[in-house]
């Protein structure tokens, strides 16, 4: 009997253990936060070059010519079969309709595709074409001409303003092409980037004639600032807020002399994060370009021109005057142009434009209560025929967690 009791107690103990295990499982719980994200921040820099002088002459855009070609963008359609995505490049029309006798030198017939699809030849379709251009400088006194031919009717917009249109059918022939001048265009031109837009309607033809119903646009806009023979104005470049690209030159001077001077107003824009900014002269190259008799003691390469180019950089609080005003903060100089990476860092606030003035001089610079001055007095003969080529780099780096940033320590890749 005692033996049976012992066995019964063992069974009870086993049941207790199983029951305790089941109770622990009921008290488990889980909560999960899904989709946690760490995204790296961005620092986007764009640069303007809004004002420039050379020996006190102002830079200005002297001429602009844009025309219908493959660089135009198709930005939308009403009734057409183009499914995008928009924008996309326009197509050159290679099989010109014999009825298209409109003639605009330098321009090419374009449409959204070539040839016009059969599916569109029996319906009305409207396509929108756009082209941007830069204008920096006065428009008063400029000559403006906009010539256009289209198959068929069209509307023209400049920076969103309706400037002209023709709702007749035969704008594609020499008798029907149109020309607009002067105030019709000039009222809406702005300093910086401009957008020229065309809405062209290709009319439906009767069903039995749909075999011959292409759409097309032909145009050219010319603006002549009438700069005359002023070499500087026709060889300087200004631009609005943008990412810099090949052909964006701050300086292009081919015959500088002692005492020559100039100023550039450069604006820097950062987006998403506050930053520190610097201007850096990179990839400097001094070329001798041969030794002439007056370069006494010159032994040849490299050239010496950079030794005589000086610069002052300042925070331009009044960017409208293109000049240093006493009291504005000087970030560098007067000192050698090639060494401007030792400048004091510029503080840039996100979404706020900062204007930087840079004055250069072939000679000696001084700064006083009346401004920045350049003297060509001295012996710079050793630099005759020499040239100095370099890149001017605008550099930014985030401010947060970077209190010891210094322009002189920047190492570009």
C-alpha positions as a LaTeX table, in Angstrom:
\begin{tabular}{lrrr}
\hline
Residue & $x$ (\AA) & $y$ (\AA) & $z$ (\AA) \\
\hline
Unk1 & 0.00 & 0.00 & 0.00 \\
Unk2 & 2.80 & 2.37 & 0.75 \\
Unk3 & 4.18 & 1.64 & $-2.67$ \\
Unk4 & 1.00 & 2.82 & $-4.37$ \\
Unk5 & 1.01 & 6.09 & $-2.43$ \\
Unk6 & 4.50 & 6.92 & $-3.61$ \\
Unk7 & 3.53 & 6.38 & $-7.24$ \\
Unk8 & 0.50 & 8.64 & $-6.87$ \\
Unk9 & 2.58 & 11.47 & $-5.44$ \\
Unk10 & 4.97 & 11.26 & $-8.44$ \\
Unk11 & 2.11 & 11.61 & $-10.87$ \\
Unk12 & 0.76 & 14.67 & $-9.00$ \\
Unk13 & 4.19 & 16.30 & $-9.14$ \\
Unk14 & 4.42 & 15.80 & $-12.90$ \\
Unk15 & 1.01 & 17.36 & $-13.45$ \\
Unk16 & 2.06 & 20.37 & $-11.36$ \\
Unk17 & 5.12 & 20.94 & $-13.48$ \\
Unk18 & 3.09 & 20.86 & $-16.70$ \\
Unk19 & 0.55 & 23.30 & $-15.29$ \\
Unk20 & 3.23 & 25.77 & $-14.17$ \\
Unk21 & 4.81 & 25.72 & $-17.67$ \\
Unk22 & 1.49 & 26.46 & $-19.33$ \\
Unk23 & 0.89 & 29.41 & $-16.99$ \\
Unk24 & 4.27 & 31.04 & $-17.87$ \\
Unk25 & 3.46 & 30.91 & $-21.61$ \\
Unk26 & 0.26 & 32.91 & $-21.10$ \\
Unk27 & 2.24 & 35.82 & $-19.60$ \\
Unk28 & 4.48 & 36.47 & $-22.67$ \\
Unk29 & 3.77 & 39.71 & $-24.70$ \\
Unk30 & 5.41 & 41.40 & $-27.74$ \\
Unk31 & 5.10 & 44.94 & $-29.15$ \\
Unk32 & 7.09 & 45.86 & $-32.34$ \\
Unk33 & 7.73 & 49.32 & $-33.85$ \\
Unk34 & 8.10 & 48.69 & $-37.58$ \\
Unk35 & 9.71 & 50.71 & $-40.32$ \\
Unk36 & 12.21 & 52.74 & $-38.27$ \\
Unk37 & 14.22 & 54.95 & $-40.63$ \\
Unk38 & 17.58 & 56.70 & $-40.70$ \\
Unk39 & 17.94 & 58.84 & $-43.85$ \\
Unk40 & 21.16 & 60.67 & $-44.64$ \\
Unk41 & 20.71 & 64.42 & $-44.94$ \\
Unk42 & 21.54 & 66.42 & $-48.06$ \\
Unk43 & 23.52 & 69.55 & $-48.72$ \\
Unk44 & 22.81 & 71.03 & $-52.15$ \\
Unk45 & 24.79 & 74.06 & $-53.36$ \\
Unk46 & 23.81 & 76.30 & $-56.26$ \\
Unk47 & 25.72 & 79.36 & $-57.46$ \\
Unk48 & 24.77 & 82.63 & $-59.15$ \\
Unk49 & 27.11 & 84.94 & $-61.02$ \\
Unk50 & 24.94 & 88.02 & $-61.12$ \\
Unk51 & 27.32 & 90.95 & $-61.58$ \\
Unk52 & 30.81 & 91.50 & $-62.99$ \\
Unk53 & 32.94 & 94.49 & $-63.88$ \\
Unk54 & 36.24 & 94.90 & $-65.72$ \\
Unk55 & 38.05 & 98.23 & $-65.46$ \\
Unk56 & 34.73 & 99.74 & $-64.29$ \\
Unk57 & 32.71 & 98.49 & $-67.29$ \\
Unk58 & 29.63 & 96.41 & $-66.45$ \\
Unk59 & 29.14 & 92.95 & $-67.88$ \\
Unk60 & 25.82 & 92.36 & $-69.60$ \\
Unk61 & 24.33 & 89.72 & $-71.85$ \\
Unk62 & 24.81 & 90.96 & $-75.39$ \\
Unk63 & 22.92 & 88.40 & $-77.42$ \\
Unk64 & 20.70 & 85.36 & $-77.09$ \\
Unk65 & 19.39 & 83.10 & $-79.85$ \\
Unk66 & 17.24 & 80.05 & $-79.18$ \\
Unk67 & 15.39 & 78.02 & $-81.77$ \\
Unk68 & 13.41 & 74.88 & $-82.39$ \\
Unk69 & 15.75 & 71.89 & $-82.18$ \\
Unk70 & 16.13 & 68.63 & $-80.26$ \\
Unk71 & 17.03 & 70.51 & $-77.04$ \\
Unk72 & 13.43 & 71.71 & $-76.74$ \\
Unk73 & 11.31 & 69.79 & $-74.24$ \\
Unk74 & 7.85 & 68.30 & $-74.74$ \\
Unk75 & 6.02 & 68.98 & $-71.47$ \\
Unk76 & 2.45 & 67.78 & $-72.08$ \\
Unk77 & $-0.40$ & 67.05 & $-74.46$ \\
Unk78 & $-4.16$ & 67.39 & $-74.80$ \\
Unk79 & $-5.69$ & 64.65 & $-76.92$ \\
Unk80 & $-2.36$ & 63.23 & $-78.09$ \\
Unk81 & $-1.10$ & 59.66 & $-77.81$ \\
Unk82 & 2.19 & 60.60 & $-76.14$ \\
Unk83 & 2.15 & 58.87 & $-72.75$ \\
Unk84 & 5.29 & 60.59 & $-71.46$ \\
Unk85 & 6.96 & 60.63 & $-69.07$ \\
Unk86 & 7.15 & 64.40 & $-69.38$ \\
Unk87 & 9.27 & 66.32 & $-70.00$ \\
Unk88 & 11.19 & 64.63 & $-72.79$ \\
Unk89 & 13.22 & 65.85 & $-75.76$ \\
Unk90 & 11.45 & 66.93 & $-78.92$ \\
Unk91 & 12.07 & 65.02 & $-82.14$ \\
Unk92 & 13.44 & 66.52 & $-85.34$ \\
Unk93 & 11.03 & 66.10 & $-88.25$ \\
Unk94 & 12.99 & 64.43 & $-91.04$ \\
Unk95 & 10.29 & 64.04 & $-93.68$ \\
Unk96 & 9.28 & 67.65 & $-94.27$ \\
Unk97 & 5.79 & 68.19 & $-95.68$ \\
Unk98 & 6.05 & 69.96 & $-99.08$ \\
Unk99 & 3.44 & 72.45 & $-97.84$ \\
Unk100 & 5.79 & 73.60 & $-95.06$ \\
Unk101 & 7.44 & 76.52 & $-96.83$ \\
Unk102 & 7.99 & 78.63 & $-93.69$ \\
Unk103 & 11.68 & 79.46 & $-93.53$ \\
Unk104 & 13.57 & 80.50 & $-90.37$ \\
Unk105 & 17.38 & 80.18 & $-90.75$ \\
Unk106 & 18.95 & 78.13 & $-87.98$ \\
Unk107 & 15.67 & 76.57 & $-86.83$ \\
Unk108 & 14.46 & 73.01 & $-87.46$ \\
Unk109 & 10.95 & 71.57 & $-87.62$ \\
Unk110 & 10.18 & 69.63 & $-84.45$ \\
Unk111 & 7.31 & 67.56 & $-83.06$ \\
Unk112 & 6.90 & 65.21 & $-80.14$ \\
Unk113 & 7.86 & 62.28 & $-82.36$ \\
Unk114 & 8.75 & 61.63 & $-85.99$ \\
Unk115 & 6.67 & 60.82 & $-87.91$ \\
Unk116 & 3.30 & 61.87 & $-86.48$ \\
Unk117 & 1.48 & 58.64 & $-85.50$ \\
Unk118 & $-1.34$ & 57.46 & $-87.73$ \\
Unk119 & $-3.62$ & 57.37 & $-84.67$ \\
Unk120 & $-3.37$ & 61.16 & $-84.34$ \\
Unk121 & $-3.99$ & 62.13 & $-87.95$ \\
Unk122 & $-7.76$ & 62.10 & $-87.64$ \\
Unk123 & $-8.05$ & 63.95 & $-84.29$ \\
Unk124 & $-7.21$ & 67.34 & $-82.83$ \\
Unk125 & $-4.07$ & 67.24 & $-80.69$ \\
Unk126 & $-2.26$ & 69.93 & $-78.72$ \\
Unk127 & 1.37 & 69.59 & $-77.68$ \\
Unk128 & 3.34 & 71.91 & $-75.39$ \\
Unk129 & 7.02 & 72.64 & $-76.08$ \\
Unk130 & 9.38 & 74.53 & $-73.75$ \\
Unk131 & 12.85 & 76.03 & $-73.90$ \\
Unk132 & 14.69 & 78.02 & $-71.21$ \\
Unk133 & 17.28 & 80.74 & $-71.71$ \\
Unk134 & 19.30 & 83.14 & $-69.55$ \\
Unk135 & 19.19 & 86.90 & $-69.80$ \\
Unk136 & 21.33 & 89.05 & $-67.48$ \\
Unk137 & 21.44 & 92.76 & $-68.16$ \\
Unk138 & 19.20 & 95.56 & $-69.43$ \\
Unk139 & 16.51 & 94.83 & $-72.00$ \\
Unk140 & 15.97 & 98.51 & $-72.73$ \\
Unk141 & 17.64 & 99.28 & $-76.04$ \\
Unk142 & 17.74 & 95.63 & $-77.10$ \\
Unk143 & 16.34 & 94.37 & $-80.39$ \\
Unk144 & 13.93 & 91.43 & $-80.08$ \\
Unk145 & 12.60 & 89.23 & $-82.89$ \\
Unk146 & 10.51 & 86.06 & $-82.54$ \\
Unk147 & 9.70 & 84.22 & $-85.77$ \\
Unk148 & 7.39 & 81.21 & $-85.86$ \\
Unk149 & 5.78 & 78.73 & $-88.21$ \\
Unk150 & 3.49 & 75.90 & $-87.08$ \\
Unk151 & 1.20 & 73.18 & $-88.28$ \\
Unk152 & $-1.37$ & 74.42 & $-87.37$ \\
Unk153 & $-2.45$ & 77.05 & $-84.79$ \\
Unk154 & $-0.40$ & 78.05 & $-81.75$ \\
Unk155 & $-0.17$ & 80.08 & $-78.53$ \\
Unk156 & 3.06 & 81.55 & $-77.12$ \\
Unk157 & 3.82 & 82.11 & $-73.42$ \\
Unk158 & 6.87 & 83.73 & $-71.82$ \\
Unk159 & 7.37 & 83.03 & $-68.12$ \\
Unk160 & 3.71 & 82.07 & $-67.89$ \\
Unk161 & 2.40 & 85.21 & $-69.63$ \\
Unk162 & 0.51 & 84.92 & $-72.91$ \\
Unk163 & 2.39 & 87.02 & $-75.46$ \\
Unk164 & 0.97 & 86.01 & $-78.85$ \\
Unk165 & $-1.03$ & 83.45 & $-80.81$ \\
Unk166 & $-2.54$ & 82.63 & $-84.18$ \\
Unk167 & $-5.68$ & 80.48 & $-84.48$ \\
Unk168 & $-5.56$ & 80.11 & $-88.26$ \\
Unk169 & $-4.63$ & 76.91 & $-90.05$ \\
Unk170 & $-1.82$ & 77.63 & $-92.48$ \\
Unk171 & 0.93 & 78.95 & $-90.22$ \\
Unk172 & 3.24 & 76.40 & $-91.82$ \\
Unk173 & 3.78 & 78.23 & $-95.12$ \\
Unk174 & 5.79 & 81.33 & $-95.98$ \\
Unk175 & 2.70 & 83.49 & $-96.19$ \\
Unk176 & 1.36 & 82.25 & $-92.86$ \\
Unk177 & 4.49 & 82.34 & $-90.69$ \\
Unk178 & 4.54 & 85.18 & $-88.12$ \\
Unk179 & 7.06 & 87.59 & $-86.62$ \\
Unk180 & 6.78 & 89.41 & $-83.28$ \\
Unk181 & 9.06 & 92.18 & $-82.05$ \\
Unk182 & 9.71 & 94.63 & $-79.25$ \\
Unk183 & 7.33 & 95.26 & $-76.40$ \\
Unk184 & 5.22 & 92.15 & $-77.06$ \\
Unk185 & 8.18 & 90.06 & $-75.83$ \\
Unk186 & 10.23 & 92.43 & $-73.69$ \\
Unk187 & 7.47 & 93.12 & $-71.14$ \\
Unk188 & 7.86 & 89.63 & $-69.69$ \\
Unk189 & 11.62 & 88.97 & $-69.78$ \\
Unk190 & 13.23 & 88.64 & $-66.35$ \\
Unk191 & 16.82 & 88.73 & $-65.09$ \\
Unk192 & 18.04 & 85.15 & $-64.93$ \\
Unk193 & 16.25 & 82.09 & $-66.25$ \\
Unk194 & 13.34 & 82.58 & $-68.67$ \\
Unk195 & 10.95 & 79.95 & $-70.01$ \\
Unk196 & 9.52 & 80.21 & $-73.53$ \\
Unk197 & 6.52 & 77.94 & $-74.15$ \\
Unk198 & 4.54 & 77.01 & $-77.26$ \\
Unk199 & 1.18 & 75.24 & $-77.35$ \\
Unk200 & 0.72 & 73.93 & $-80.90$ \\
Unk201 & $-2.54$ & 72.44 & $-82.14$ \\
Unk202 & $-2.48$ & 69.98 & $-85.02$ \\
Unk203 & $-5.95$ & 70.12 & $-86.55$ \\
Unk204 & $-7.85$ & 66.97 & $-87.46$ \\
Unk205 & $-8.23$ & 66.31 & $-91.16$ \\
Unk206 & $-11.23$ & 64.56 & $-92.76$ \\
Unk207 & $-10.98$ & 60.79 & $-92.46$ \\
Unk208 & $-10.25$ & 60.33 & $-96.15$ \\
Unk209 & $-7.20$ & 62.68 & $-95.88$ \\
Unk210 & $-5.54$ & 61.43 & $-92.71$ \\
Unk211 & $-2.56$ & 60.09 & $-94.66$ \\
Unk212 & $-1.08$ & 63.59 & $-94.82$ \\
Unk213 & $-1.55$ & 65.41 & $-91.51$ \\
Unk214 & 1.76 & 65.87 & $-89.66$ \\
Unk215 & 2.25 & 68.28 & $-86.75$ \\
Unk216 & 5.21 & 70.63 & $-86.49$ \\
Unk217 & 6.78 & 73.68 & $-84.84$ \\
Unk218 & 9.45 & 75.99 & $-86.27$ \\
Unk219 & 10.67 & 79.07 & $-84.37$ \\
Unk220 & 13.58 & 81.30 & $-83.44$ \\
Unk221 & 13.92 & 83.97 & $-80.74$ \\
Unk222 & 16.77 & 86.47 & $-81.10$ \\
Unk223 & 17.69 & 89.15 & $-78.56$ \\
Unk224 & 20.46 & 91.58 & $-79.51$ \\
Unk225 & 21.61 & 93.75 & $-76.63$ \\
Unk226 & 23.51 & 96.03 & $-79.06$ \\
Unk227 & 26.75 & 96.00 & $-77.08$ \\
Unk228 & 28.75 & 97.33 & $-79.98$ \\
Unk229 & 32.47 & 96.53 & $-79.99$ \\
Unk230 & 32.93 & 96.32 & $-76.22$ \\
Unk231 & 35.04 & 93.16 & $-75.98$ \\
Unk232 & 34.42 & 92.61 & $-72.28$ \\
Unk233 & 30.64 & 92.73 & $-72.56$ \\
Unk234 & 30.62 & 90.23 & $-75.39$ \\
Unk235 & 33.00 & 87.81 & $-73.64$ \\
Unk236 & 31.76 & 87.86 & $-70.05$ \\
Unk237 & 29.13 & 85.44 & $-68.77$ \\
Unk238 & 26.47 & 85.87 & $-66.11$ \\
Unk239 & 23.96 & 83.29 & $-64.92$ \\
Unk240 & 21.21 & 82.76 & $-62.39$ \\
Unk241 & 20.97 & 80.14 & $-59.63$ \\
Unk242 & 22.25 & 76.82 & $-60.99$ \\
Unk243 & 24.68 & 73.93 & $-60.72$ \\
Unk244 & 27.84 & 75.00 & $-62.52$ \\
Unk245 & 28.65 & 73.32 & $-65.81$ \\
Unk246 & 31.39 & 73.50 & $-68.47$ \\
Unk247 & 31.38 & 76.94 & $-70.08$ \\
Unk248 & 30.46 & 78.82 & $-66.88$ \\
Unk249 & 33.48 & 81.12 & $-66.62$ \\
Unk250 & 34.05 & 83.77 & $-63.97$ \\
Unk251 & 36.97 & 85.23 & $-65.94$ \\
Unk252 & 38.04 & 85.14 & $-69.59$ \\
Unk253 & 40.65 & 87.82 & $-70.14$ \\
Unk254 & 43.24 & 87.51 & $-72.90$ \\
Unk255 & 45.13 & 90.81 & $-72.64$ \\
Unk256 & 45.39 & 92.00 & $-69.02$ \\
Unk257 & 47.82 & 94.76 & $-68.13$ \\
Unk258 & 49.20 & 96.16 & $-64.86$ \\
Unk259 & 46.47 & 98.13 & $-63.12$ \\
Unk260 & 43.62 & 96.11 & $-64.67$ \\
Unk261 & 40.95 & 95.24 & $-62.12$ \\
Unk262 & 37.54 & 93.70 & $-61.80$ \\
Unk263 & 34.81 & 92.66 & $-59.41$ \\
Unk264 & 32.55 & 89.63 & $-59.35$ \\
Unk265 & 29.45 & 89.21 & $-57.21$ \\
Unk266 & 28.88 & 85.52 & $-56.58$ \\
Unk267 & 25.86 & 84.29 & $-54.65$ \\
Unk268 & 25.74 & 80.93 & $-52.92$ \\
Unk269 & 22.56 & 79.05 & $-52.01$ \\
Unk270 & 22.43 & 75.94 & $-49.82$ \\
Unk271 & 19.40 & 73.74 & $-49.30$ \\
Unk272 & 18.36 & 71.37 & $-46.50$ \\
Unk273 & 21.21 & 72.16 & $-44.08$ \\
Unk274 & 23.12 & 75.19 & $-42.81$ \\
Unk275 & 26.70 & 75.18 & $-44.08$ \\
Unk276 & 30.08 & 76.86 & $-44.12$ \\
Unk277 & 31.25 & 78.08 & $-47.52$ \\
Unk278 & 34.58 & 78.79 & $-49.17$ \\
Unk279 & 35.93 & 79.87 & $-52.53$ \\
Unk280 & 38.93 & 77.84 & $-53.64$ \\
Unk281 & 41.34 & 78.35 & $-56.52$ \\
Unk282 & 42.08 & 74.83 & $-57.74$ \\
Unk283 & 44.16 & 73.29 & $-60.52$ \\
Unk284 & 46.35 & 76.41 & $-60.94$ \\
Unk285 & 48.68 & 76.46 & $-63.94$ \\
Unk286 & 51.19 & 79.20 & $-64.80$ \\
Unk287 & 52.26 & 79.16 & $-68.44$ \\
Unk288 & 55.26 & 81.08 & $-69.77$ \\
Unk289 & 54.12 & 81.15 & $-73.44$ \\
Unk290 & 57.62 & 82.09 & $-74.54$ \\
Unk291 & 60.13 & 84.65 & $-73.24$ \\
Unk292 & 60.27 & 88.12 & $-74.81$ \\
Unk293 & 63.15 & 90.61 & $-74.62$ \\
Unk294 & 61.63 & 92.71 & $-71.83$ \\
Unk295 & 61.31 & 89.69 & $-69.49$ \\
Unk296 & 64.78 & 90.34 & $-68.10$ \\
Unk297 & 66.05 & 87.44 & $-66.00$ \\
Unk298 & 63.21 & 85.10 & $-66.94$ \\
Unk299 & 64.49 & 81.57 & $-67.30$ \\
Unk300 & 61.30 & 80.13 & $-68.82$ \\
Unk301 & 58.60 & 77.83 & $-67.53$ \\
Unk302 & 56.60 & 78.19 & $-65.39$ \\
Unk303 & 55.13 & 81.64 & $-65.95$ \\
Unk304 & 54.94 & 84.34 & $-63.30$ \\
Unk305 & 51.55 & 85.99 & $-63.85$ \\
Unk306 & 49.94 & 84.55 & $-60.71$ \\
Unk307 & 52.60 & 86.30 & $-58.60$ \\
Unk308 & 51.06 & 89.66 & $-59.51$ \\
Unk309 & 47.34 & 88.81 & $-59.26$ \\
Unk310 & 45.82 & 89.83 & $-55.94$ \\
Unk311 & 42.31 & 89.56 & $-54.53$ \\
Unk312 & 39.96 & 90.75 & $-51.80$ \\
Unk313 & 36.86 & 88.76 & $-50.80$ \\
Unk314 & 34.06 & 90.26 & $-48.74$ \\
Unk315 & 30.49 & 89.59 & $-47.61$ \\
Unk316 & 28.42 & 91.76 & $-49.95$ \\
Unk317 & 25.49 & 93.03 & $-47.89$ \\
Unk318 & 24.34 & 95.30 & $-50.70$ \\
Unk319 & 24.50 & 93.09 & $-53.79$ \\
Unk320 & 22.82 & 95.70 & $-55.95$ \\
Unk321 & 25.84 & 98.02 & $-56.13$ \\
Unk322 & 28.52 & 95.50 & $-57.20$ \\
Unk323 & 31.06 & 97.16 & $-54.91$ \\
Unk324 & 32.71 & 96.90 & $-51.52$ \\
Unk325 & 31.20 & 99.27 & $-48.98$ \\
Unk326 & 33.16 & 100.21 & $-45.85$ \\
Unk327 & 31.93 & 98.17 & $-42.91$ \\
Unk328 & 31.23 & 95.01 & $-44.92$ \\
Unk329 & 33.11 & 91.99 & $-43.57$ \\
Unk330 & 36.33 & 91.14 & $-45.40$ \\
Unk331 & 36.94 & 87.39 & $-45.59$ \\
Unk332 & 40.29 & 87.50 & $-47.42$ \\
Unk333 & 43.02 & 89.84 & $-48.53$ \\
Unk334 & 44.38 & 91.87 & $-50.00$ \\
Unk335 & 46.56 & 88.87 & $-50.85$ \\
Unk336 & 47.45 & 86.54 & $-53.71$ \\
Unk337 & 44.45 & 85.37 & $-55.78$ \\
Unk338 & 45.87 & 81.85 & $-55.99$ \\
Unk339 & 45.80 & 81.47 & $-52.19$ \\
Unk340 & 42.18 & 82.43 & $-51.48$ \\
Unk341 & 41.48 & 79.03 & $-49.86$ \\
Unk342 & 42.91 & 80.59 & $-46.70$ \\
Unk343 & 39.85 & 82.86 & $-46.55$ \\
Unk344 & 37.66 & 83.06 & $-43.45$ \\
Unk345 & 34.74 & 80.67 & $-43.76$ \\
Unk346 & 31.38 & 82.09 & $-44.82$ \\
Unk347 & 28.32 & 81.10 & $-42.80$ \\
Unk348 & 25.42 & 80.00 & $-45.03$ \\
Unk349 & 21.85 & 79.58 & $-43.81$ \\
Unk350 & 19.66 & 77.02 & $-45.56$ \\
Unk351 & 17.31 & 78.56 & $-48.17$ \\
Unk352 & 18.91 & 82.02 & $-47.70$ \\
Unk353 & 21.12 & 83.61 & $-50.36$ \\
Unk354 & 24.59 & 84.80 & $-49.34$ \\
Unk355 & 26.40 & 87.25 & $-51.62$ \\
Unk356 & 30.19 & 87.21 & $-51.85$ \\
Unk357 & 32.19 & 89.94 & $-53.53$ \\
Unk358 & 35.56 & 89.19 & $-55.11$ \\
Unk359 & 37.77 & 92.03 & $-56.36$ \\
Unk360 & 40.90 & 91.13 & $-58.31$ \\
Unk361 & 43.81 & 93.28 & $-59.43$ \\
Unk362 & 46.90 & 92.87 & $-61.59$ \\
Unk363 & 49.15 & 94.78 & $-59.23$ \\
Unk364 & 48.82 & 95.95 & $-55.64$ \\
Unk365 & 45.49 & 96.24 & $-53.81$ \\
Unk366 & 44.63 & 98.44 & $-50.86$ \\
Unk367 & 41.42 & 98.80 & $-48.84$ \\
Unk368 & 40.38 & 102.00 & $-47.07$ \\
Unk369 & 37.29 & 103.94 & $-46.09$ \\
Unk370 & 36.47 & 104.70 & $-49.72$ \\
Unk371 & 36.71 & 101.17 & $-51.13$ \\
Unk372 & 39.14 & 98.75 & $-52.75$ \\
Unk373 & 41.87 & 100.21 & $-54.96$ \\
Unk374 & 44.26 & 98.71 & $-57.52$ \\
Unk375 & 47.68 & 100.07 & $-58.50$ \\
Unk376 & 49.69 & 98.76 & $-61.42$ \\
Unk377 & 52.82 & 100.65 & $-60.37$ \\
Unk378 & 55.82 & 98.36 & $-60.20$ \\
Unk379 & 57.84 & 96.10 & $-62.44$ \\
Unk380 & 55.72 & 93.26 & $-63.78$ \\
Unk381 & 57.67 & 92.88 & $-67.03$ \\
Unk382 & 58.66 & 89.33 & $-66.15$ \\
Unk383 & 54.99 & 88.32 & $-66.55$ \\
Unk384 & 54.58 & 89.54 & $-70.15$ \\
Unk385 & 52.94 & 86.98 & $-72.46$ \\
Unk386 & 52.35 & 84.70 & $-69.45$ \\
Unk387 & 48.96 & 83.20 & $-68.64$ \\
Unk388 & 47.34 & 81.88 & $-65.48$ \\
Unk389 & 44.63 & 79.22 & $-65.70$ \\
Unk390 & 42.71 & 77.85 & $-62.73$ \\
Unk391 & 39.33 & 76.66 & $-61.54$ \\
Unk392 & 37.33 & 78.70 & $-59.05$ \\
Unk393 & 35.48 & 76.23 & $-56.85$ \\
Unk394 & 32.62 & 77.07 & $-54.51$ \\
Unk395 & 32.76 & 74.58 & $-51.63$ \\
Unk396 & 30.33 & 73.97 & $-48.76$ \\
Unk397 & 30.31 & 71.69 & $-45.74$ \\
Unk398 & 27.59 & 71.24 & $-43.11$ \\
Unk399 & 27.77 & 73.32 & $-39.92$ \\
Unk400 & 26.23 & 70.82 & $-37.49$ \\
Unk401 & 28.80 & 68.85 & $-35.52$ \\
Unk402 & 31.55 & 70.62 & $-37.46$ \\
Unk403 & 32.51 & 73.68 & $-35.36$ \\
Unk404 & 36.20 & 73.62 & $-36.33$ \\
Unk405 & 35.70 & 73.76 & $-40.10$ \\
Unk406 & 38.42 & 75.75 & $-41.82$ \\
Unk407 & 38.66 & 76.59 & $-45.55$ \\
Unk408 & 42.43 & 76.09 & $-45.55$ \\
Unk409 & 42.00 & 72.43 & $-44.55$ \\
Unk410 & 39.66 & 71.53 & $-47.43$ \\
Unk411 & 40.98 & 68.72 & $-49.61$ \\
Unk412 & 39.01 & 68.21 & $-52.81$ \\
Unk413 & 38.81 & 64.77 & $-54.40$ \\
\hline
\end{tabular}
